Amino acid sequence: MKIPPSLVLAALLAAIVPLHAEELRTFRHLQLHDQFWSEGANFGDLNHDGKSDASDPAKPWVFHAISPNNKYGNFTHGMGVGDVNGDGRMDLIEKDGWWEQPASLAGDPIWVQHKWPFGGGGAQMYAYDVNGDGLPDIITSLAAHGFGLAWYEQYREDGESKFREHLIMGKEPAENKYGVKFSEVHALDLVDMDGDGLKDIVTGKRFWSHGRVGDPDRNDAAVLYWFKLVRGADKTVDFIPYLIDDNSGVGTQVVAGDINGDGLPDVIVGNKKGAFIHFQEKKTVPKEEWKKAQPKPLKAPGSATANPPAADLRPNFERWQLALRKQGARNTCSVFATVGAMEYAVARNSGGGNEQTLTYTAAKERMCDLFWVE
């Protein structure tokens, strides 16, 4: 019996490939180096070969010193890569200044250090033209385990790069235009979150970085924000804070990118709270709903919307048939009773629909003075 060649070929293939074969994916572990000193990492094409180093990522990477041994320690905070002086070469940025890449890397030369204080050691650092004047500025947090987020405006003086600090967020709510404040800004990403062509800041609070003791505001909400960059025609800058989440925060890193392929940057986080993906969604809403969702600036003293000076309401007590109530051996005010009565009286006499705030002074000689501001 003669067997057809096609049947022979099918039998051979069946012997080689199982009928219901599945593709199994495995991963090969590769240690890039035997020591790592920083609490954050940045990829960048430092040697102009068109690839984020190294040249062969499947082999152990080669360490190239760009500075003397400055004994940075094992937990360095604040580092980034970017073209600071606009010469087309990537420089290294750190909390004490920036290291200028030389024209040639042959022979591993020591890079030139330009000292400038960029905070006390924060997170990932970026060189980016924030205000659109053509000069790269520096974006950084000021303390990984403290407070502060800032951008440093670059200007030139006698041909040298110098910087002016612009605080985006500090230790107190009043230091941010919108009253936002949180501690431990331990990770930053710089991504165009809304497609307007400008890169925005993605950051948040690292929750319990050293456990439940030691760090400031360690038990506050683990917030995650993106700060929208808005440029003014006069080169002024605003960073509008939009809350992404209040129960995840950041870790030692935070990454923003389009995970699900819908064209919108999403945010991925891993920390003591867990591992999270925050998917960005976009929808069309009525103008009033959009306005309601926008962060509101704090009322500035002296502005048209600022609170008026406090008004002494004591002359109105008799007119409103109210009397100060005393209690206790120290002859102090019954604050709750008096304030409640005042709220009722003010609301009644103002027509009821205005928000009222009542305060009282605690000076010894004026324990019961009540004041009202609108």
Protein Blocks (a to p, Z undefined) as FASTA:
>chain_A
ZZdfklmmmmmmmmmmcfkbccddddddddfbfcdfbfbdcdddfkonopacdfblmbcc
ddddfbdcehnojadghiadddfkonopacdddfkbccdddfblghiiadddddddebjb
iaddddddfkonopacddddfbfklgdddddddddeehiacdddddfbdfbfklpfnlpa
cehilbccdddfkonopacddddddehklojehiahklgccddddddddddfkopacddd
ddfbfclbpafbdcdddfkonopacdddddfkbccddddddddddfklmmmmpccdddde
hiakbccddddfklmmmmnopacddedjkopacfklmmmmmmmmmmmmnoopaccddddd
fbfklmmbccddZZ
